Amino acid sequence: MLPAFEWKKNKLVMIDQRKLPLKEIFIEYDSYDGVARAIETMVVRGAPAIGVTAAFGVALGVLRLKTAAGIDNAFERIYARLERTRPTARNLFWALERMRRTFDANKTRKLADIKRAVVAEAKAIEEEDVMTNEAIGRNGRDLIPEGATVLTHCNAGELATAGFGTAVGVIRAAHEQGKRIRVFADETRPFLQGARLTCWELDRRGIPVVLITDNMAGWFMNKGEIQVAVVGADRIARNGDTANKIGTYSVAVLAKEHGIPFYVAAPMSTVDASLATGEEIPIEERNGREVREAGGRCLTLPHIAVRNPAFDVTPAKYITGIITEKGVFRPPYRFTP
Ligand code: MRU
């Protein structure tokens, strides 16, 4: 299986997720600004993957410094550039804050030592993400019943993380237990992460997958064809309100109406302890072209006004449980570190 990105000879190589599944194209990055642009333009996406690649972006920025003179200012420039790429993913800020702590702890050492320390920290964040996701899979797999059809939205799989995935990781762990399950993947307009990425991943893993358009989920729930829903998260407030890909809220409301359990799977690094409720979560609004066009072709009149919020917030009352590496949290949510 291809990882979404790989640190190779002091460069970051990413698979271009905009081209999947039709083309497997790899792009090599050797500057922090290049990594920042890759995150903004969705070469790489998914909250944990954004966090890990931003950490490598910091490492690249520091690696390319020629002198330790003015290193504080240089670090702030690198940090500020990566920080303004995607506002909703909590993991981005979490990973950047970790990189800052490492930089601060090492900045009075020789430049070569600072470089070694930041690269080592980015690699540690990457390795921990894989282990965290495997733990999420183990903690969540028993929530997927034998024979179930599982609905998922967007892509919270291997491509969205350093490996294994969160929501798709739970599905994969249930599949690896030998359960006969299948997945209904919402196509996930407008960027089509479900159709392009989740289907590609599941197909390669031999997990049966059926692609549906976003507006079909309610009907299949009504017909009794979906037993459980599991999705990822970009940011979780203290009360359990969860920001995830636009359309997640509709799935959660529909699931509640039909008595179907609705789970969120995410690492603890997605929990933003500074936010009391989801009302405070910043929601990214992306370029309207993503809505007006599909596959580079205009679907409407080019001047038609559109809205394109990339995420919505699902209130905690619709969430059956939040699956993390620390276990499954249930309402009322109290996230202990
Ligand atoms: O805009 P994206 O593709 O970055 O949005 C991705 C999602 O909403 C995922 O569900 C979330 O980041 C969790 S990925 C493990």
Boltz pocket constraint, residues with backbone or C-beta under 6 A from the ligand:
constraints:
  - pocket:
      binder: B
      contacts: [[A, 44], [A, 45], [A, 46], [A, 47], [A, 48], [A, 153], [A, 154], [A, 155], [A, 156], [A, 157], [A, 160], [A, 161], [A, 165], [A, 166], [A, 167], [A, 193], [A, 231], [A, 232], [A, 233], [A, 234], [A, 244], [A, 245], [A, 246], [A, 265], [A, 310]]
      max_distance: 6.0
